[in-house]
Amino acid sequence: MNFEMWIRALKAARAAAGVSQEGLAALIKWSPSLIAAIETGRRRPTMEFAVASDEALHTGGLLAELLKEADRERGPSWFAAWRGYEQEATRLRAFEPCLVPGLLQTEAYARAVISAGGLHQPPMVDELVAVRMERQQLLQRDDPPQCVFLVDETAVRRPVGSPAVLDAQLGQLLAEAERPHVRLHIVPLSVGEHVGLTGGFVLADLPDGEQAIYLENAARGHVVNDPEMIRLIDRKWDSLLGEALSTNASLDLLRKLKVTS
């Protein structure tokens, strides 16, 4: 089962119910442009979308079940939907309180994080690391999104993997921050409590003017399109950016923490 087959199933369900893209958009309260993007493969569907479409088209949960099957093909099923948003975004704003963001991780750092606790067998660790490294091609495209990363100082001090792994990771952060479309800010420990302590998030601005959020907890991550939630996360972002060091001060801190030149 792949996403092309899932798209065909959605179109068939719409046709059987006599519902146009615009009609489905009205029924599930999503934008017609988003449905068009999903049906042309430019954006991956979320489980929220599949469930809502099942209810609107009276398919008895078929689309949700097929989406679960398609998501099992590669990487965590719950992350597949976000990759479409990430690839299409014109701007990404990410905050991480504990870890270096995945788009900026070295392979050794990513491997240490993914293999922690022995929760995954070695073949799965290899697969998840490979997927994470592939995602980073986003930053090397001819038309990359503007990316702003806010990282808590805790994340750049934690000796993930080993001191050498962390040192190489700090070097990677300094190198990535030189890209014209990448900005990096550190939220210093001196701030104390802040609105990001409850967890990280990513805000994606999309070409059609819409926004989406990626949130992750201890078990899984999910994509949120709810306008009220987007407004809340946007306020959190503004608060965190106000507490963060400037770009130059952030890079100076990384240079001080880095052991080797």
HELIX and SHEET records of a PDB file:
HELIX    1   1 PHE A    3  ALA A   17  1                                  15    
HELIX    2   2 GLN A   21  ILE A   28  1                                   8    
HELIX    3   3 PRO A   32  GLU A   39  1                                   8    
HELIX    4   4 MET A   47  LEU A   57  1                                  11    
HELIX    5   5 LEU A   62  ASP A   71  1                                  10    
HELIX    6   6 SER A   77  GLU A   88  1                                  12    
HELIX    7   7 GLY A  102  LEU A  104  5                                   3    
HELIX    8   8 GLU A  107  SER A  115  1                                   9    
HELIX    9   9 ALA A  116  GLY A  118  5                                   3    
HELIX   10  10 PRO A  122  ARG A  135  1                                  14    
HELIX   11  11 GLN A  136  GLN A  140  5                                   5    
HELIX   12  12 GLU A  153  ARG A  157  1                                   5    
HELIX   13  13 PRO A  163  GLU A  176  1                                  14    
HELIX   14  14 LEU A  189  VAL A  191  5                                   3    
HELIX   15  15 PRO A  227  GLU A  243  1                                  17    
HELIX   16  16 THR A  247  LEU A  257  1                                  11    
SHEET    1   A 6 VAL A 182  VAL A 187  0                                        
SHEET    2   A 6 GLN A 146  ASP A 152  1                                        
SHEET    3   A 6 ARG A  91  GLU A  96  1                                        
SHEET    4   A 6 PHE A 201  ASP A 205 -1                                        
SHEET    5   A 6 GLN A 211  GLU A 216 -1                                        
SHEET    6   A 6 GLY A 221  VAL A 224 -1                                        
END                                                                             
